C-alpha cells in the first residue's frame, strides 16, 4: 500500500505512536522492576556511603523513563501535525 507524498505524515504519525506506546510499556515494566530491586535498609546506606553500587536497572530507570517521555512528546506532535494537515 503506497501512500501519496502528501499523506506520508499520517504514516509517520502512526509509526511514532507505535514506538511511543512500546517505550511506554517498557518504561512501566522497568520502573516496576527497579522499584522492587532498589536497595533498602543497610544496603541503601552502603550505596549512599559509596561502599556498593546500586543495581544497574535502578540507575537506568530514569533514563528509560525520559526516553519514553520524549517519544510521547514526539508522537503527540506528529499526531497534531497529521490532524492539522488533514
Secondary structure, DSSP 8 states (H G I E B T S, - for coil): ----GGGHHHHHHHHHHHHHHHHHHHHHHHHHHHHHHS--THHHHHHHHTSS---HHHHHHHHHHHHHHHHHHHHHHHHHHHHHH-
